[in-house]
């Protein structure tokens, strides 16, 4: 059995955006890579986290950075494909 690549996504952009991203990935897997049955699709790990708004409030930069770094390290344990 061929092992598909794992895609790990660090989110925080909201549930609607995360949902749309998954929809696009599933569609691309089918249309561009010929996935037809469940086992043809890549493993997708989505870590959608609410981070403090650091765009409009620079005071949140350090906290958001800390949270994102912790989550990236967590996702790395899944050995995702890197692009």
mmCIF file of the N, C-alpha and C atoms, coordinates in Angstrom:
data_MODEL
# 
_entry.id   MODEL 
# 
loop_
_atom_site.group_PDB 
_atom_site.id 
_atom_site.type_symbol 
_atom_site.label_atom_id 
_atom_site.label_alt_id 
_atom_site.label_comp_id 
_atom_site.label_asym_id 
_atom_site.label_entity_id 
_atom_site.label_seq_id 
_atom_site.pdbx_PDB_ins_code 
_atom_site.Cartn_x 
_atom_site.Cartn_y 
_atom_site.Cartn_z 
_atom_site.occupancy 
_atom_site.B_iso_or_equiv 
_atom_site.pdbx_formal_charge 
_atom_site.auth_seq_id 
_atom_site.auth_comp_id 
_atom_site.auth_asym_id 
_atom_site.auth_atom_id 
_atom_site.pdbx_PDB_model_num 
ATOM 1   N N  . UNK A 1 1  ? 0.842   -1.184 0.000   1.00 0.00 ? 1  UNK A N  1 
ATOM 2   C CA . UNK A 1 1  ? 0.000   0.000  0.000   1.00 0.00 ? 1  UNK A CA 1 
ATOM 3   C C  . UNK A 1 1  ? 0.884   1.244  0.000   1.00 0.00 ? 1  UNK A C  1 
ATOM 4   N N  . UNK A 1 2  ? 0.628   2.163  -0.898  1.00 0.00 ? 2  UNK A N  1 
ATOM 5   C CA . UNK A 1 2  ? 1.372   3.417  -0.997  1.00 0.00 ? 2  UNK A CA 1 
ATOM 6   C C  . UNK A 1 2  ? 0.926   4.361  0.109   1.00 0.00 ? 2  UNK A C  1 
ATOM 7   N N  . UNK A 1 3  ? 1.904   4.947  0.776   1.00 0.00 ? 3  UNK A N  1 
ATOM 8   C CA . UNK A 1 3  ? 1.592   5.915  1.838   1.00 0.00 ? 3  UNK A CA 1 
ATOM 9   C C  . UNK A 1 3  ? 1.514   7.299  1.226   1.00 0.00 ? 3  UNK A C  1 
ATOM 10  N N  . UNK A 1 4  ? 0.386   7.958  1.389   1.00 0.00 ? 4  UNK A N  1 
ATOM 11  C CA . UNK A 1 4  ? 0.215   9.320  0.889   1.00 0.00 ? 4  UNK A CA 1 
ATOM 12  C C  . UNK A 1 4  ? 0.940   10.303 1.786   1.00 0.00 ? 4  UNK A C  1 
ATOM 13  N N  . UNK A 1 5  ? 1.255   11.441 1.237   1.00 0.00 ? 5  UNK A N  1 
ATOM 14  C CA . UNK A 1 5  ? 1.897   12.507 1.999   1.00 0.00 ? 5  UNK A CA 1 
ATOM 15  C C  . UNK A 1 5  ? 0.935   13.057 3.044   1.00 0.00 ? 5  UNK A C  1 
ATOM 16  N N  . UNK A 1 6  ? 1.522   13.588 4.104   1.00 0.00 ? 6  UNK A N  1 
ATOM 17  C CA . UNK A 1 6  ? 0.742   14.256 5.133   1.00 0.00 ? 6  UNK A CA 1 
ATOM 18  C C  . UNK A 1 6  ? 0.868   15.752 4.937   1.00 0.00 ? 6  UNK A C  1 
ATOM 19  N N  . UNK A 1 7  ? -0.245  16.446 4.953   1.00 0.00 ? 7  UNK A N  1 
ATOM 20  C CA . UNK A 1 7  ? -0.267  17.901 4.846   1.00 0.00 ? 7  UNK A CA 1 
ATOM 21  C C  . UNK A 1 7  ? -0.670  18.441 6.208   1.00 0.00 ? 7  UNK A C  1 
ATOM 22  N N  . UNK A 1 8  ? 0.194   19.250 6.798   1.00 0.00 ? 8  UNK A N  1 
ATOM 23  C CA . UNK A 1 8  ? -0.105  19.865 8.092   1.00 0.00 ? 8  UNK A CA 1 
ATOM 24  C C  . UNK A 1 8  ? -0.273  21.367 7.873   1.00 0.00 ? 8  UNK A C  1 
ATOM 25  N N  . UNK A 1 9  ? -1.374  21.899 8.376   1.00 0.00 ? 9  UNK A N  1 
ATOM 26  C CA . UNK A 1 9  ? -1.703  23.307 8.159   1.00 0.00 ? 9  UNK A CA 1 
ATOM 27  C C  . UNK A 1 9  ? -1.891  23.989 9.500   1.00 0.00 ? 9  UNK A C  1 
ATOM 28  N N  . UNK A 1 10 ? -1.169  25.069 9.677   1.00 0.00 ? 10 UNK A N  1 
ATOM 29  C CA . UNK A 1 10 ? -1.343  25.888 10.870  1.00 0.00 ? 10 UNK A CA 1 
ATOM 30  C C  . UNK A 1 10 ? -2.288  27.011 10.506  1.00 0.00 ? 10 UNK A C  1 
ATOM 31  N N  . UNK A 1 11 ? -3.438  27.032 11.160  1.00 0.00 ? 11 UNK A N  1 
ATOM 32  C CA . UNK A 1 11 ? -4.456  28.018 10.840  1.00 0.00 ? 11 UNK A CA 1 
ATOM 33  C C  . UNK A 1 11 ? -4.655  29.002 11.964  1.00 0.00 ? 11 UNK A C  1 
ATOM 34  N N  . UNK A 1 12 ? -5.759  29.606 11.942  1.00 0.00 ? 12 UNK A N  1 
ATOM 35  C CA . UNK A 1 12 ? -6.119  30.619 12.907  1.00 0.00 ? 12 UNK A CA 1 
ATOM 36  C C  . UNK A 1 12 ? -6.837  31.739 12.190  1.00 0.00 ? 12 UNK A C  1 
ATOM 37  N N  . UNK A 1 13 ? -7.202  31.440 10.961  1.00 0.00 ? 13 UNK A N  1 
ATOM 38  C CA . UNK A 1 13 ? -7.824  32.433 10.104  1.00 0.00 ? 13 UNK A CA 1 
ATOM 39  C C  . UNK A 1 13 ? -9.330  32.360 10.140  1.00 0.00 ? 13 UNK A C  1 
ATOM 40  N N  . UNK A 1 14 ? -9.870  31.555 11.039  1.00 0.00 ? 14 UNK A N  1 
ATOM 41  C CA . UNK A 1 14 ? -11.308 31.452 11.179  1.00 0.00 ? 14 UNK A CA 1 
ATOM 42  C C  . UNK A 1 14 ? -11.843 30.162 10.601  1.00 0.00 ? 14 UNK A C  1 
ATOM 43  N N  . UNK A 1 15 ? -12.957 29.689 11.118  1.00 0.00 ? 15 UNK A N  1 
ATOM 44  C CA . UNK A 1 15 ? -13.511 28.405 10.683  1.00 0.00 ? 15 UNK A CA 1 
ATOM 45  C C  . UNK A 1 15 ? -13.977 28.397 9.230   1.00 0.00 ? 15 UNK A C  1 
ATOM 46  N N  . UNK A 1 16 ? -14.514 29.505 8.740   1.00 0.00 ? 16 UNK A N  1 
ATOM 47  C CA . UNK A 1 16 ? -14.968 29.534 7.347   1.00 0.00 ? 16 UNK A CA 1 
ATOM 48  C C  . UNK A 1 16 ? -13.789 29.407 6.385   1.00 0.00 ? 16 UNK A C  1 
ATOM 49  N N  . UNK A 1 17 ? -12.696 30.107 6.678   1.00 0.00 ? 17 UNK A N  1 
ATOM 50  C CA . UNK A 1 17 ? -11.515 30.028 5.818   1.00 0.00 ? 17 UNK A CA 1 
ATOM 51  C C  . UNK A 1 17 ? -10.908 28.627 5.872   1.00 0.00 ? 17 UNK A C  1 
ATOM 52  N N  . UNK A 1 18 ? -10.885 28.031 7.058   1.00 0.00 ? 18 UNK A N  1 
ATOM 53  C CA . UNK A 1 18 ? -10.355 26.678 7.191   1.00 0.00 ? 18 UNK A CA 1 
ATOM 54  C C  . UNK A 1 18 ? -11.204 25.684 6.396   1.00 0.00 ? 18 UNK A C  1 
ATOM 55  N N  . UNK A 1 19 ? -12.502 25.840 6.470   1.00 0.00 ? 19 UNK A N  1 
ATOM 56  C CA . UNK A 1 19 ? -13.416 24.973 5.735   1.00 0.00 ? 19 UNK A CA 1 
ATOM 57  C C  . UNK A 1 19 ? -13.187 25.090 4.231   1.00 0.00 ? 19 UNK A C  1 
ATOM 58  N N  . UNK A 1 20 ? -13.046 26.317 3.760   1.00 0.00 ? 20 UNK A N  1 
ATOM 59  C CA . UNK A 1 20 ? -12.808 26.559 2.329   1.00 0.00 ? 20 UNK A CA 1 
ATOM 60  C C  . UNK A 1 20 ? -11.482 25.959 1.895   1.00 0.00 ? 20 UNK A C  1 
ATOM 61  N N  . UNK A 1 21 ? -10.455 26.099 2.723   1.00 0.00 ? 21 UNK A N  1 
ATOM 62  C CA . UNK A 1 21 ? -9.146  25.534 2.394   1.00 0.00 ? 21 UNK A CA 1 
ATOM 63  C C  . UNK A 1 21 ? -9.235  24.016 2.252   1.00 0.00 ? 21 UNK A C  1 
ATOM 64  N N  . UNK A 1 22 ? -9.912  23.358 3.176   1.00 0.00 ? 22 UNK A N  1 
ATOM 65  C CA . UNK A 1 22 ? -10.079 21.902 3.074   1.00 0.00 ? 22 UNK A CA 1 
ATOM 66  C C  . UNK A 1 22 ? -10.834 21.525 1.804   1.00 0.00 ? 22 UNK A C  1 
ATOM 67  N N  . UNK A 1 23 ? -11.847 22.295 1.474   1.00 0.00 ? 23 UNK A N  1 
ATOM 68  C CA . UNK A 1 23 ? -12.616 22.052 0.250   1.00 0.00 ? 23 UNK A CA 1 
ATOM 69  C C  . UNK A 1 23 ? -11.711 22.130 -0.979  1.00 0.00 ? 23 UNK A C  1 
ATOM 70  N N  . UNK A 1 24 ? -10.844 23.140 -1.017  1.00 0.00 ? 24 UNK A N  1 
ATOM 71  C CA . UNK A 1 24 ? -9.912  23.308 -2.143  1.00 0.00 ? 24 UNK A CA 1 
ATOM 72  C C  . UNK A 1 24 ? -8.910  22.152 -2.196  1.00 0.00 ? 24 UNK A C  1 
ATOM 73  N N  . UNK A 1 25 ? -8.360  21.765 -1.054  1.00 0.00 ? 25 UNK A N  1 
ATOM 74  C CA . UNK A 1 25 ? -7.392  20.660 -1.032  1.00 0.00 ? 25 UNK A CA 1 
ATOM 75  C C  . UNK A 1 25 ? -8.016  19.347 -1.505  1.00 0.00 ? 25 UNK A C  1 
ATOM 76  N N  . UNK A 1 26 ? -9.236  19.086 -1.085  1.00 0.00 ? 26 UNK A N  1 
ATOM 77  C CA . UNK A 1 26 ? -9.922  17.863 -1.494  1.00 0.00 ? 26 UNK A CA 1 
ATOM 78  C C  . UNK A 1 26 ? -10.214 17.899 -2.994  1.00 0.00 ? 26 UNK A C  1 
ATOM 79  N N  . UNK A 1 27 ? -10.667 19.031 -3.484  1.00 0.00 ? 27 UNK A N  1 
ATOM 80  C CA . UNK A 1 27 ? -10.944 19.184 -4.916  1.00 0.00 ? 27 UNK A CA 1 
ATOM 81  C C  . UNK A 1 27 ? -9.672  19.019 -5.746  1.00 0.00 ? 27 UNK A C  1 
ATOM 82  N N  . UNK A 1 28 ? -8.587  19.650 -5.305  1.00 0.00 ? 28 UNK A N  1 
ATOM 83  C CA . UNK A 1 28 ? -7.314  19.527 -6.028  1.00 0.00 ? 28 UNK A CA 1 
ATOM 84  C C  . UNK A 1 28 ? -6.811  18.089 -6.028  1.00 0.00 ? 28 UNK A C  1 
ATOM 85  N N  . UNK A 1 29 ? -6.971  17.406 -4.904  1.00 0.00 ? 29 UNK A N  1 
ATOM 86  C CA . UNK A 1 29 ? -6.534  16.011 -4.828  1.00 0.00 ? 29 UNK A CA 1 
ATOM 87  C C  . UNK A 1 29 ? -7.260  15.163 -5.854  1.00 0.00 ? 29 UNK A C  1 
ATOM 88  N N  . UNK A 1 30 ? -8.521  15.441 -6.015  1.00 0.00 ? 30 UNK A N  1 
ATOM 89  C CA . UNK A 1 30 ? -9.338  14.692 -6.971  1.00 0.00 ? 30 UNK A CA 1 
ATOM 90  C C  . UNK A 1 30 ? -9.055  15.114 -8.408  1.00 0.00 ? 30 UNK A C  1 
ATOM 91  N N  . UNK A 1 31 ? -9.130  16.416 -8.674  1.00 0.00 ? 31 UNK A N  1 
ATOM 92  C CA . UNK A 1 31 ? -8.997  16.917 -10.046 1.00 0.00 ? 31 UNK A CA 1 
ATOM 93  C C  . UNK A 1 31 ? -7.568  16.876 -10.580 1.00 0.00 ? 31 UNK A C  1 
ATOM 94  N N  . UNK A 1 32 ? -6.599  17.246 -9.765  1.00 0.00 ? 32 UNK A N  1 
ATOM 95  C CA . UNK A 1 32 ? -5.219  17.358 -10.241 1.00 0.00 ? 32 UNK A CA 1 
ATOM 96  C C  . UNK A 1 32 ? -4.383  16.103 -10.011 1.00 0.00 ? 32 UNK A C  1 
ATOM 97  N N  . UNK A 1 33 ? -4.763  15.280 -9.030  1.00 0.00 ? 33 UNK A N  1 
ATOM 98  C CA . UNK A 1 33 ? -3.941  14.125 -8.685  1.00 0.00 ? 33 UNK A CA 1 
ATOM 99  C C  . UNK A 1 33 ? -4.692  12.804 -8.780  1.00 0.00 ? 33 UNK A C  1 
ATOM 100 N N  . UNK A 1 34 ? -5.934  12.848 -9.231  1.00 0.00 ? 34 UNK A N  1 
ATOM 101 C CA . UNK A 1 34 ? -6.680  11.629 -9.518  1.00 0.00 ? 34 UNK A CA 1 
ATOM 102 C C  . UNK A 1 34 ? -7.205  10.852 -8.326  1.00 0.00 ? 34 UNK A C  1 
ATOM 103 N N  . UNK A 1 35 ? -7.288  11.471 -7.162  1.00 0.00 ? 35 UNK A N  1 
ATOM 104 C CA . UNK A 1 35 ? -7.829  10.778 -5.992  1.00 0.00 ? 35 UNK A CA 1 
ATOM 105 C C  . UNK A 1 35 ? -9.305  10.459 -6.228  1.00 0.00 ? 35 UNK A C  1 
ATOM 106 N N  . UNK A 1 36 ? -9.661  9.207  -5.979  1.00 0.00 ? 36 UNK A N  1 
ATOM 107 C CA . UNK A 1 36 ? -11.045 8.787  -6.215  1.00 0.00 ? 36 UNK A CA 1 
ATOM 108 C C  . UNK A 1 36 ? -11.686 8.194  -4.966  1.00 0.00 ? 36 UNK A C  1 
ATOM 109 N N  . UNK A 1 37 ? -10.947 7.360  -4.260  1.00 0.00 ? 37 UNK A N  1 
ATOM 110 C CA . UNK A 1 37 ? -11.469 6.736  -3.044  1.00 0.00 ? 37 UNK A CA 1 
ATOM 111 C C  . UNK A 1 37 ? -10.720 7.306  -1.837  1.00 0.00 ? 37 UNK A C  1 
ATOM 112 N N  . UNK A 1 38 ? -11.274 7.111  -0.662  1.00 0.00 ? 38 UNK A N  1 
ATOM 113 C CA . UNK A 1 38 ? -10.720 7.722  0.552   1.00 0.00 ? 38 UNK A CA 1 
ATOM 114 C C  . UNK A 1 38 ? -9.211  7.520  0.702   1.00 0.00 ? 38 UNK A C  1 
ATOM 115 N N  . UNK A 1 39 ? -8.729  6.328  0.429   1.00 0.00 ? 39 UNK A N  1 
ATOM 116 C CA . UNK A 1 39 ? -7.314  6.037  0.631   1.00 0.00 ? 39 UNK A CA 1 
ATOM 117 C C  . UNK A 1 39 ? -6.396  6.725  -0.390  1.00 0.00 ? 39 UNK A C  1 
ATOM 118 N N  . UNK A 1 40 ? -6.959  7.330  -1.436  1.00 0.00 ? 40 UNK A N  1 
ATOM 119 C CA . UNK A 1 40 ? -6.164  8.069  -2.422  1.00 0.00 ? 40 UNK A CA 1 
ATOM 120 C C  . UNK A 1 40 ? -5.795  9.472  -1.934  1.00 0.00 ? 40 UNK A C  1 
ATOM 121 N N  . UNK A 1 41 ? -6.536  9.984  -0.986  1.00 0.00 ? 41 UNK A N  1 
ATOM 122 C CA . UNK A 1 41 ? -6.362  11.365 -0.542  1.00 0.00 ? 41 UNK A CA 1 
ATOM 123 C C  . UNK A 1 41 ? -5.232  11.476 0.478   1.00 0.00 ? 41 UNK A C  1 
ATOM 124 N N  . UNK A 1 42 ? -4.591  12.647 0.543   1.00 0.00 ? 42 UNK A N  1 
ATOM 125 C CA . UNK A 1 42 ? -3.540  12.837 1.544   1.00 0.00 ? 42 UNK A CA 1 
ATOM 126 C C  . UNK A 1 42 ? -4.136  12.955 2.936   1.00 0.00 ? 42 UNK A C  1 
ATOM 127 N N  . UNK A 1 43 ? -3.316  12.644 3.925   1.00 0.00 ? 43 UNK A N  1 
ATOM 128 C CA . UNK A 1 43 ? -3.704  12.919 5.302   1.00 0.00 ? 43 UNK A CA 1 
ATOM 129 C C  . UNK A 1 43 ? -3.608  14.424 5.490   1.00 0.00 ? 43 UNK A C  1 
ATOM 130 N N  . UNK A 1 44 ? -4.636  15.043 6.024   1.00 0.00 ? 44 UNK A N  1 
ATOM 131 C CA . UNK A 1 44 ? -4.645  16.485 6.236   1.00 0.00 ? 44 UNK A CA 1 
ATOM 132 C C  . UNK A 1 44 ? -4.852  16.761 7.717   1.00 0.00 ? 44 UNK A C  1 
ATOM 133 N N  . UNK A 1 45 ? -3.894  17.437 8.309   1.00 0.00 ? 45 UNK A N  1 
ATOM 134 C CA . UNK A 1 45 ? -3.983  17.807 9.717   1.00 0.00 ? 45 UNK A CA 1 
ATOM 135 C C  . UNK A 1 45 ? -4.122  19.323 9.764   1.00 0.00 ? 45 UNK A C  1 
ATOM 136 N N  . UNK A 1 46 ? -5.234  19.794 10.284  1.00 0.00 ? 46 UNK A N  1 
ATOM 137 C CA . UNK A 1 46 ? -5.507  21.224 10.362  1.00 0.00 ? 46 UNK A CA 1 
ATOM 138 C C  . UNK A 1 46 ? -5.544  21.630 11.828  1.00 0.00 ? 46 UNK A C  1 
ATOM 139 N N  . UNK A 1 47 ? -4.640  22.500 12.199  1.00 0.00 ? 47 UNK A N  1 
ATOM 140 C CA . UNK A 1 47 ? -4.597  23.026 13.567  1.00 0.00 ? 47 UNK A CA 1 
ATOM 141 C C  . UNK A 1 47 ? -5.039  24.485 13.479  1.00 0.00 ? 47 UNK A C  1 
ATOM 142 N N  . UNK A 1 48 ? -6.333  24.700 13.591  1.00 0.00 ? 48 UNK A N  1 
ATOM 143 C CA . UNK A 1 48 ? -6.898  26.036 13.476  1.00 0.00 ? 48 UNK A CA 1 
ATOM 144 C C  . UNK A 1 48 ? -7.021  26.629 14.871  1.00 0.00 ? 48 UNK A C  1 
ATOM 145 N N  . UNK A 1 49 ? -6.174  27.589 15.159  1.00 0.00 ? 49 UNK A N  1 
ATOM 146 C CA . UNK A 1 49 ? -6.110  28.138 16.512  1.00 0.00 ? 49 UNK A CA 1 
ATOM 147 C C  . UNK A 1 49 ? -6.415  29.630 16.510  1.00 0.00 ? 49 UNK A C  1 
ATOM 148 N N  . UNK A 1 50 ? -7.115  30.079 17.513  1.00 0.00 ? 50 UNK A N  1 
ATOM 149 C CA . UNK A 1 50 ? -7.344  31.519 17.633  1.00 0.00 ? 50 UNK A CA 1 
ATOM 150 C C  . UNK A 1 50 ? -6.105  32.171 18.259  1.00 0.00 ? 50 UNK A C  1 
ATOM 151 N N  . UNK A 1 51 ? -5.490  33.058 17.526  1.00 0.00 ? 51 UNK A N  1 
ATOM 152 C CA . UNK A 1 51 ? -4.343  33.798 18.062  1.00 0.00 ? 51 UNK A CA 1 
ATOM 153 C C  . UNK A 1 51 ? -4.761  35.242 18.297  1.00 0.00 ? 51 UNK A C  1 
ATOM 154 N N  . UNK A 1 52 ? -4.119  35.881 19.250  1.00 0.00 ? 52 UNK A N  1 
ATOM 155 C CA . UNK A 1 52 ? -4.434  37.297 19.483  1.00 0.00 ? 52 UNK A CA 1 
ATOM 156 C C  . UNK A 1 52 ? -4.157  38.113 18.212  1.00 0.00 ? 52 UNK A C  1 
ATOM 157 N N  . UNK A 1 53 ? -4.991  39.082 17.956  1.00 0.00 ? 53 UNK A N  1 
ATOM 158 C CA . UNK A 1 53 ? -4.823  39.923 16.768  1.00 0.00 ? 53 UNK A CA 1 
ATOM 159 C C  . UNK A 1 53 ? -3.560  40.766 16.925  1.00 0.00 ? 53 UNK A C  1 
ATOM 160 N N  . UNK A 1 54 ? -2.545  40.432 16.118  1.00 0.00 ? 54 UNK A N  1 
ATOM 161 C CA . UNK A 1 54 ? -1.285  41.165 16.188  1.00 0.00 ? 54 UNK A CA 1 
ATOM 162 C C  . UNK A 1 54 ? -1.113  42.128 15.021  1.00 0.00 ? 54 UNK A C  1 
ATOM 163 N N  . UNK A 1 55 ? -2.073  42.144 14.132  1.00 0.00 ? 55 UNK A N  1 
ATOM 164 C CA . UNK A 1 55 ? -2.016  43.090 13.016  1.00 0.00 ? 55 UNK A CA 1 
ATOM 165 C C  . UNK A 1 55 ? -2.462  44.469 13.481  1.00 0.00 ? 55 UNK A C  1 
ATOM 166 N N  . UNK A 1 56 ? -3.595  44.518 14.165  1.00 0.00 ? 56 UNK A N  1 
ATOM 167 C CA . UNK A 1 56 ? -4.103  45.810 14.624  1.00 0.00 ? 56 UNK A CA 1 
ATOM 168 C C  . UNK A 1 56 ? -3.565  46.205 16.001  1.00 0.00 ? 56 UNK A C  1 
ATOM 169 N N  . UNK A 1 57 ? -3.014  45.237 16.736  1.00 0.00 ? 57 UNK A N  1 
ATOM 170 C CA . UNK A 1 57 ? -2.466  45.538 18.051  1.00 0.00 ? 57 UNK A CA 1 
ATOM 171 C C  . UNK A 1 57 ? -1.074  44.935 18.177  1.00 0.00 ? 57 UNK A C  1 
ATOM 172 N N  . UNK A 1 58 ? -0.073  45.759 18.014  1.00 0.00 ? 58 UNK A N  1 
ATOM 173 C CA . UNK A 1 58 ? 1.326   45.298 18.071  1.00 0.00 ? 58 UNK A CA 1 
ATOM 174 C C  . UNK A 1 58 ? 1.681   44.725 19.439  1.00 0.00 ? 58 UNK A C  1 
ATOM 175 N N  . UNK A 1 59 ? 0.876   45.011 20.462  1.00 0.00 ? 59 UNK A N  1 
ATOM 176 C CA . UNK A 1 59 ? 1.132   44.475 21.800  1.00 0.00 ? 59 UNK A CA 1 
ATOM 177 C C  . UNK A 1 59 ? 0.998   42.954 21.841  1.00 0.00 ? 59 UNK A C  1 
ATOM 178 N N  . UNK A 1 60 ? 0.304   42.370 20.865  1.00 0.00 ? 60 UNK A N  1 
ATOM 179 C CA . UNK A 1 60 ? 0.060   40.930 20.856  1.00 0.00 ? 60 UNK A CA 1 
ATOM 180 C C  . UNK A 1 60 ? 1.093   40.131 20.081  1.00 0.00 ? 60 UNK A C  1 
ATOM 181 N N  . UNK A 1 61 ? 2.069   40.797 19.488  1.00 0.00 ? 61 UNK A N  1 
ATOM 182 C CA . UNK A 1 61 ? 3.025   40.109 18.617  1.00 0.00 ? 61 UNK A CA 1 
ATOM 183 C C  . UNK A 1 61 ? 3.757   38.992 19.344  1.00 0.00 ? 61 UNK A C  1 
ATOM 184 N N  . UNK A 1 62 ? 4.308   39.273 20.505  1.00 0.00 ? 62 UNK A N  1 
ATOM 185 C CA . UNK A 1 62 ? 5.101   38.261 21.232  1.00 0.00 ? 62 UNK A CA 1 
ATOM 186 C C  . UNK A 1 62 ? 4.258   37.051 21.625  1.00 0.00 ? 62 UNK A C  1 
ATOM 187 N N  . UNK A 1 63 ? 3.051   37.295 22.112  1.00 0.00 ? 63 UNK A N  1 
ATOM 188 C CA . UNK A 1 63 ? 2.184   36.187 22.515  1.00 0.00 ? 63 UNK A CA 1 
ATOM 189 C C  . UNK A 1 63 ? 1.782   35.348 21.299  1.00 0.00 ? 63 UNK A C  1 
ATOM 190 N N  . UNK A 1 64 ? 1.395   35.994 20.221  1.00 0.00 ? 64 UNK A N  1 
ATOM 191 C CA . UNK A 1 64 ? 1.014   35.276 19.007  1.00 0.00 ? 64 UNK A CA 1 
ATOM 192 C C  . UNK A 1 64 ? 2.200   34.470 18.480  1.00 0.00 ? 64 UNK A C  1 
ATOM 193 N N  . UNK A 1 65 ? 3.378   35.060 18.497  1.00 0.00 ? 65 UNK A N  1 
ATOM 194 C CA . UNK A 1 65 ? 4.591   34.370 18.035  1.00 0.00 ? 65 UNK A CA 1 
ATOM 195 C C  . UNK A 1 65 ? 4.846   33.114 18.879  1.00 0.00 ? 65 UNK A C  1 
ATOM 196 N N  . UNK A 1 66 ? 4.729   33.232 20.180  1.00 0.00 ? 66 UNK A N  1 
ATOM 197 C CA . UNK A 1 66 ? 4.944   32.106 21.084  1.00 0.00 ? 66 UNK A CA 1 
ATOM 198 C C  . UNK A 1 66 ? 3.957   30.979 20.784  1.00 0.00 ? 66 UNK A C  1 
ATOM 199 N N  . UNK A 1 67 ? 2.692   31.322 20.632  1.00 0.00 ? 67 UNK A N  1 
ATOM 200 C CA . UNK A 1 67 ? 1.661   30.325 20.339  1.00 0.00 ? 67 UNK A CA 1 
ATOM 201 C C  . UNK A 1 67 ? 1.951   29.626 19.010  1.00 0.00 ? 67 UNK A C  1 
ATOM 202 N N  . UNK A 1 68 ? 2.276   30.413 17.978  1.00 0.00 ? 68 UNK A N  1 
ATOM 203 C CA . UNK A 1 68 ? 2.511   29.840 16.649  1.00 0.00 ? 68 UNK A CA 1 
ATOM 204 C C  . UNK A 1 68 ? 3.736   28.944 16.628  1.00 0.00 ? 68 UNK A C  1 
ATOM 205 N N  . UNK A 1 69 ? 4.796   29.336 17.312  1.00 0.00 ? 69 UNK A N  1 
ATOM 206 C CA . UNK A 1 69 ? 6.003   28.504 17.365  1.00 0.00 ? 69 UNK A CA 1 
ATOM 207 C C  . UNK A 1 69 ? 5.696   27.170 18.048  1.00 0.00 ? 69 UNK A C  1 
ATOM 208 N N  . UNK A 1 70 ? 4.948   27.199 19.147  1.00 0.00 ? 70 UNK A N  1 
ATOM 209 C CA . UNK A 1 70 ? 4.575   25.958 19.842  1.00 0.00 ? 70 UNK A CA 1 
ATOM 210 C C  . UNK A 1 70 ? 3.778   25.036 18.927  1.00 0.00 ? 70 UNK A C  1 
ATOM 211 N N  . UNK A 1 71 ? 2.865   25.609 18.174  1.00 0.00 ? 71 UNK A N  1 
ATOM 212 C CA . UNK A 1 71 ? 2.014   24.799 17.301  1.00 0.00 ? 71 UNK A CA 1 
ATOM 213 C C  . UNK A 1 71 ? 2.783   24.244 16.105  1.00 0.00 ? 71 UNK A C  1 
ATOM 214 N N  . UNK A 1 72 ? 3.727   25.014 15.567  1.00 0.00 ? 72 UNK A N  1 
ATOM 215 C CA . UNK A 1 72 ? 4.547   24.505 14.463  1.00 0.00 ? 72 UNK A CA 1 
ATOM 216 C C  . UNK A 1 72 ? 5.349   23.297 14.942  1.00 0.00 ? 72 UNK A C  1 
ATOM 217 N N  . UNK A 1 73 ? 5.919   23.389 16.122  1.00 0.00 ? 73 UNK A N  1 
ATOM 218 C CA . UNK A 1 73 ? 6.675   22.256 16.676  1.00 0.00 ? 73 UNK A CA 1 
ATOM 219 C C  . UNK A 1 73 ? 5.771   21.034 16.844  1.00 0.00 ? 73 UNK A C  1 
ATOM 220 N N  . UNK A 1 74 ? 4.549   21.262 17.279  1.00 0.00 ? 74 UNK A N  1 
ATOM 221 C CA . UNK A 1 74 ? 3.594   20.167 17.435  1.00 0.00 ? 74 UNK A CA 1 
ATOM 222 C C  . UNK A 1 74 ? 3.291   19.512 16.082  1.00 0.00 ? 74 UNK A C  1 
ATOM 223 N N  . UNK A 1 75 ? 3.051   20.340 15.064  1.00 0.00 ? 75 UNK A N  1 
ATOM 224 C CA . UNK A 1 75 ? 2.745   19.802 13.732  1.00 0.00 ? 75 UNK A CA 1 
ATOM 225 C C  . UNK A 1 75 ? 3.938   19.072 13.117  1.00 0.00 ? 75 UNK A C  1 
ATOM 226 N N  . UNK A 1 76 ? 5.155   19.487 13.441  1.00 0.00 ? 76 UNK A N  1 
ATOM 227 C CA . UNK A 1 76 ? 6.352   18.840 12.904  1.00 0.00 ? 76 UNK A CA 1 
ATOM 228 C C  . UNK A 1 76 ? 6.434   17.378 13.312  1.00 0.00 ? 76 UNK A C  1 
ATOM 229 N N  . UNK A 1 77 ? 5.821   17.014 14.429  1.00 0.00 ? 77 UNK A N  1 
ATOM 230 C CA . UNK A 1 77 ? 5.868   15.629 14.885  1.00 0.00 ? 77 UNK A CA 1 
ATOM 231 C C  . UNK A 1 77 ? 5.124   14.688 13.937  1.00 0.00 ? 77 UNK A C  1 
ATOM 232 N N  . UNK A 1 78 ? 4.271   15.228 13.078  1.00 0.00 ? 78 UNK A N  1 
ATOM 233 C CA . UNK A 1 78 ? 3.550   14.419 12.103  1.00 0.00 ? 78 UNK A CA 1 
ATOM 234 C C  . UNK A 1 78 ? 4.352   14.202 10.833  1.00 0.00 ? 78 UNK A C  1 
ATOM 235 N N  . UNK A 1 79 ? 5.543   14.811 10.743  1.00 0.00 ? 79 UNK A N  1 
ATOM 236 C CA . UNK A 1 79 ? 6.415   14.687 9.578   1.00 0.00 ? 79 UNK A CA 1 
ATOM 237 C C  . UNK A 1 79 ? 5.683   15.027 8.275   1.00 0.00 ? 79 UNK A C  1 
ATOM 238 N N  . UNK A 1 80 ? 5.140   16.244 8.202   1.00 0.00 ? 80 UNK A N  1 
ATOM 239 C CA . UNK A 1 80 ? 4.364   16.619 7.012   1.00 0.00 ? 80 UNK A CA 1 
ATOM 240 C C  . UNK A 1 80 ? 5.262   16.872 5.803   1.00 0.00 ? 80 UNK A C  1 
ATOM 241 N N  . UNK A 1 81 ? 4.637   16.834 4.628   1.00 0.00 ? 81 UNK A N  1 
ATOM 242 C CA . UNK A 1 81 ? 5.329   17.190 3.399   1.00 0.00 ? 81 UNK A CA 1 
ATOM 243 C C  . UNK A 1 81 ? 5.664   18.678 3.460   1.00 0.00 ? 81 UNK A C  1 
ATOM 244 N N  . UNK A 1 82 ? 6.837   19.031 2.972   1.00 0.00 ? 82 UNK A N  1 
ATOM 245 C CA . UNK A 1 82 ? 7.237   20.451 2.977   1.00 0.00 ? 82 UNK A CA 1 
ATOM 246 C C  . UNK A 1 82 ? 7.291   20.963 1.546   1.00 0.00 ? 82 UNK A C  1 
ATOM 247 N N  . UNK A 1 83 ? 6.734   22.135 1.358   1.00 0.00 ? 83 UNK A N  1 
ATOM 248 C CA . UNK A 1 83 ? 6.734   22.752 0.026   1.00 0.00 ? 83 UNK A CA 1 
ATOM 249 C C  . UNK A 1 83 ? 7.325   24.126 0.131   1.00 0.00 ? 83 UNK A C  1 
# 
